[in-house]
Every structure is written in C-alpha cells, then in structure tokens.
Amino acid sequence: MHKKRIYIFILIAALAIGLAGAAGRLPARASSLDQARQQAEENNNKLEEYREQLRQKAIELEQLRDQMEDQKGLVDYYLVQISYLETQMTNIQQQIDISQQAIDEAEVQIADAEQQIVDAEARLAERQALLEQRVVNLYKYGEVSVLDVIFETDSFEDFLVVYDMTQRIMAQDQALLSQIEEERAIIEEHKASLETARNALVTLRHDQEDQKRDLLVKQNDYYASLEAANITLAQWEAQESEIEAMQESIGDEIRTLLANANSMLTFGGVLAWPLPSNYTYVTSEFGYRTHPIYGSTRFHAGLDIAADGGTPIYAAAEGEILFKGWQGGYGNAVIIDHGNSIVTLYGHQSAFGEFSVGDYVVQGDVIGYVGTTGDSTGNHLHFEVRVNGDPVDPYNYLNP
C-alpha cells in the first residue's frame, strides 16, 4: 500500500510537470513545480471549456436534425398533397371533357331537330297553300252542287267518280295537315327534351370547372407552403454545416491542447475486451452498413457488441475520463483518453460507474453498464477507438 501511494504521488507530480511542458524530469525549483501545476490547471480549464462547447454543439446539432427530419416530413406531405390534387384535377378535367362532348352531341341533335321542325313547317305551309288554293277556287267559281256535277258529267258513273275523287282529295289534304302538325309537335317535344338535357350538362360542366378551380387554389397554396418549407430546410442545412464545422474546429483545438500539454499518459498499444469474456458476439462491424433505425447506408464508427442489460463495461486501458454523459445518438456515453492521441468511447449505457470527468481509471475498471439509450434497437455496447479524433477499426488495437 505504501508503494502504491508513492507511485500515485510520483504519477501526479509527473503529470503536472508534463502539462507544463517539461520533458519528464522533476524541476529543481519549487517555483517551477507551481508553474507547472498552474499551467496544468489552465489547460484543464481550457479542455473543460472546449468539451462543454462540444457538448452544447452536439445538443444543438441533435435538436436541429430533429427539426430537419420534421421539416423533411412536411415537405414530403406537401409533395403528396400536390400530387393527389393533380390527380383529382386530371380526373375532373376528364369529366369536363366528357360533359362537353355530351353537350356538343346534344347541340348537334338540337340543331337537327330544329331543321326537322323547319322542314315540317315547310311541308305544312305547302299543304296549307294547296288547300287554301282549292278553297279560293271554290269561292271563285262558286259552290259546286251535286246538280252541277251531274250536268257536267256524261253519265252517272262519271258523276260518282268525280264526286268521290273530290271528297278523297279534300280528306287527304285534311289528314296530311293533321299528320304534319303531329310530327312537328313530336319534334318540338324532342327538341325541348334535348335542350333540358343540354342545360343540365352545361350546369354540370360549370360545377366541375368550379371544383377544378378550387383544387387549383389548394394546389397553389401547397406549392407556396412547399417553397417556404424548402427555404427553411435549406437554411437549417446551412446551419447544420456550420455546426459541424464548429465541432471540427473545437475538436482541433482539443487535439492541439492535448498535444501541447505533453500528457504523461502513454498508450501501451493494446486494448482489453471491454465486456466480460462471455460476451463476444459482434452484431455490427466497423465500416459502412444499413442503419437499423433510419434504413440508410451510414458509416459505423465502431463495434456493436451484444450483451444483456446491466452487464458491466470495463475500461479497455488505463486513462483519463474525458467525457461522461449524454452524447446524442450514443445515448449515455463515456470517453477515455489513453494518451498518444488514442481515445475510446463506450455508448448506449444504462448507468455509469463511480467515476467523474478528470478521474483516472486503470484497465478493467467498471466505467458503466450495458443499456439501450440513444439511437439503439436493443441492449448492446457501442465501442469505438479514435486516433487524433478519427475513428479506426477497434480490431487494430484489441488484444486477440
């Protein structure tokens, strides 16, 4: 125990010296040690400030992306509605065309009926003229009595023939007049029926045109809303790019600060498996994959290791806890700095271990417990290894 305390004291002293820019030797003067401690504290304060900025940017980015997803859903909704209204207007236009065709056909039939009426009236006028001529002749030459017919004929038989013929002609004229008048009445009735049907079709067409205009107004409203939604989405996409650029810039500041701090942490080159030995099944490897939630092809920056909820998670190597908290899609996460620009990340935890940011852990310490927080479809550990902030295949460092 005494040796362990001496070791810890030496480690702390060396760390303070390293953060002050020393080459690993204990300064001869006490003032140099105080200066080193002060520099180390300043560096830690800067690191914490940058980490807080990163946390805030991560929150902003997550909120912005949620808004963007909602906005994309709104854009898709407008597009669906516009397409639906377009289909409705096409159907109504087809109905308008059918109505117009029926109106045109009715107009042709009405015109034909009108011509038939004109023809019937012409025939009626002609027949009436003939009948009137006979009446005029009778008036002009006087009434023809039976005796006149008898004296004008050579025989009784001729009288019967002439008299019968005269009666037949008069009867035929009367019958033809009645027939023509009846025919004209039927045609006029048919014409009236056609006009009634035509007027109903015209009213229907007007109603259909009103419906189409209403749909066009709605569609134009959706087009206006779609344009506004796309403008908003473009603005948010620009903000997303700005936040991502800020995150990268802050990450560069952190990496530069860590490099200049000359941390005493020295990565040994090998990481231990971060779960108990009976949990080795990897459900998702490092690299591109189809995201289990979003369905799109995305880069997977680590290993997903299946394990029961509550399974302890071990530090893969000794190091300093850089982050402990909620990290967007990672859910509850812990990030450990192992020195030499190597860090590990442990995501989707259900609970954390008894460590705080800035604490040092040794390989095998319990830093948390398996869960399914964040963007996760089930209990597992998301394990990442990053070099200079960039994700690398964990198998390059894991102890075989």
Secondary structure in CASP SS format (residue, H / E / C, confidence):
PFRMAT SS
TARGET T0000
AUTHOR 0000-0000-0000
METHOD secondary structure of the structure
MODEL  1
M C 1.00
H H 1.00
K H 1.00
K H 1.00
R H 1.00
I H 1.00
Y H 1.00
I H 1.00
F H 1.00
I H 1.00
L H 1.00
I H 1.00
A H 1.00
A H 1.00
L H 1.00
A H 1.00
I H 1.00
G H 1.00
L H 1.00
A C 1.00
G C 1.00
A C 1.00
A C 1.00
G C 1.00
R C 1.00
L C 1.00
P C 1.00
A C 1.00
R C 1.00
A H 1.00
S H 1.00
S H 1.00
L H 1.00
D H 1.00
Q H 1.00
A H 1.00
R H 1.00
Q H 1.00
Q H 1.00
A H 1.00
E H 1.00
E H 1.00
N H 1.00
N H 1.00
N H 1.00
K H 1.00
L H 1.00
E H 1.00
E H 1.00
Y H 1.00
R H 1.00
E H 1.00
Q H 1.00
L H 1.00
R H 1.00
Q H 1.00
K H 1.00
A H 1.00
I H 1.00
E H 1.00
L H 1.00
E H 1.00
Q H 1.00
L H 1.00
R H 1.00
D H 1.00
Q H 1.00
M H 1.00
E H 1.00
D H 1.00
Q H 1.00
K H 1.00
G H 1.00
L H 1.00
V H 1.00
D H 1.00
Y H 1.00
Y H 1.00
L H 1.00
V H 1.00
Q H 1.00
I H 1.00
S H 1.00
Y H 1.00
L H 1.00
E H 1.00
T H 1.00
Q H 1.00
M H 1.00
T H 1.00
N H 1.00
I H 1.00
Q H 1.00
Q H 1.00
Q H 1.00
I H 1.00
D H 1.00
I H 1.00
S H 1.00
Q H 1.00
Q H 1.00
A H 1.00
I H 1.00
D H 1.00
E H 1.00
A H 1.00
E H 1.00
V H 1.00
Q H 1.00
I H 1.00
A H 1.00
D H 1.00
A H 1.00
E H 1.00
Q H 1.00
Q H 1.00
I H 1.00
V H 1.00
D H 1.00
A H 1.00
E H 1.00
A H 1.00
R H 1.00
L H 1.00
A H 1.00
E H 1.00
R H 1.00
Q H 1.00
A H 1.00
L H 1.00
L H 1.00
E H 1.00
Q H 1.00
R H 1.00
V H 1.00
V H 1.00
N H 1.00
L H 1.00
Y H 1.00
K H 1.00
Y H 1.00
G C 1.00
E C 1.00
V C 1.00
S C 1.00
V H 1.00
L H 1.00
D H 1.00
V H 1.00
I H 1.00
F H 1.00
E H 1.00
T C 1.00
D C 1.00
S C 1.00
F H 1.00
E H 1.00
D H 1.00
F H 1.00
L H 1.00
V H 1.00
V H 1.00
Y H 1.00
D H 1.00
M H 1.00
T H 1.00
Q H 1.00
R H 1.00
I H 1.00
M H 1.00
A H 1.00
Q H 1.00
D H 1.00
Q H 1.00
A H 1.00
L H 1.00
L H 1.00
S H 1.00
Q H 1.00
I H 1.00
E H 1.00
E H 1.00
E H 1.00
R H 1.00
A H 1.00
I H 1.00
I H 1.00
E H 1.00
E H 1.00
H H 1.00
K H 1.00
A H 1.00
S H 1.00
L H 1.00
E H 1.00
T H 1.00
A H 1.00
R H 1.00
N H 1.00
A H 1.00
L H 1.00
V H 1.00
T H 1.00
L H 1.00
R H 1.00
H H 1.00
D H 1.00
Q H 1.00
E H 1.00
D H 1.00
Q H 1.00
K H 1.00
R H 1.00
D H 1.00
L H 1.00
L H 1.00
V H 1.00
K H 1.00
Q H 1.00
N H 1.00
D H 1.00
Y H 1.00
Y H 1.00
A H 1.00
S H 1.00
L H 1.00
E H 1.00
A H 1.00
A H 1.00
N H 1.00
I H 1.00
T H 1.00
L H 1.00
A H 1.00
Q H 1.00
W H 1.00
E H 1.00
A H 1.00
Q H 1.00
E H 1.00
S H 1.00
E H 1.00
I H 1.00
E H 1.00
A H 1.00
M H 1.00
Q H 1.00
E H 1.00
S H 1.00
I H 1.00
G H 1.00
D H 1.00
E H 1.00
I H 1.00
R H 1.00
T H 1.00
L H 1.00
L H 1.00
A H 1.00
N H 1.00
A H 1.00
N C 1.00
S C 1.00
M C 1.00
L C 1.00
T C 1.00
F C 1.00
G C 1.00
G C 1.00
V C 1.00
L E 1.00
A C 1.00
W C 1.00
P C 1.00
L C 1.00
P C 1.00
S C 1.00
N C 1.00
Y C 1.00
T C 1.00
Y C 1.00
V E 1.00
T E 1.00
S E 1.00
E C 1.00
F C 1.00
G E 1.00
Y E 1.00
R E 1.00
T E 1.00
H C 1.00
P C 1.00
I C 1.00
Y C 1.00
G C 1.00
S C 1.00
T E 1.00
R E 1.00
F E 1.00
H E 1.00
A C 1.00
G C 1.00
L E 1.00
D E 1.00
I E 1.00
A E 1.00
A C 1.00
D C 1.00
G C 1.00
G C 1.00
T C 1.00
P E 1.00
I E 1.00
Y E 1.00
A C 1.00
A C 1.00
A C 1.00
E C 1.00
G E 1.00
E E 1.00
I E 1.00
L E 1.00
F E 1.00
K E 1.00
G E 1.00
W E 1.00
Q C 1.00
G H 1.00
G H 1.00
Y H 1.00
G C 1.00
N E 1.00
A E 1.00
V E 1.00
I E 1.00
I E 1.00
D E 1.00
H E 1.00
G E 1.00
N C 1.00
S C 1.00
I E 1.00
V E 1.00
T E 1.00
L E 1.00
Y E 1.00
G E 1.00
H E 1.00
Q E 1.00
S E 1.00
A E 1.00
F E 1.00
G C 1.00
E C 1.00
F C 1.00
S C 1.00
V C 1.00
G C 1.00
D C 1.00
Y E 1.00
V E 1.00
V C 1.00
Q C 1.00
G C 1.00
D C 1.00
V E 1.00
I E 1.00
G E 1.00
Y E 1.00
V E 1.00
G E 1.00
T C 1.00
T C 1.00
G C 1.00
D C 1.00
S C 1.00
T C 1.00
G C 1.00
N C 1.00
H E 1.00
L E 1.00
H E 1.00
F E 1.00
E E 1.00
V E 1.00
R E 1.00
V E 1.00
N C 1.00
G C 1.00
D E 1.00
P E 1.00
V E 1.00
D C 1.00
P H 1.00
Y H 1.00
N H 1.00
Y C 1.00
L E 1.00
N C 1.00
P C 1.00
END
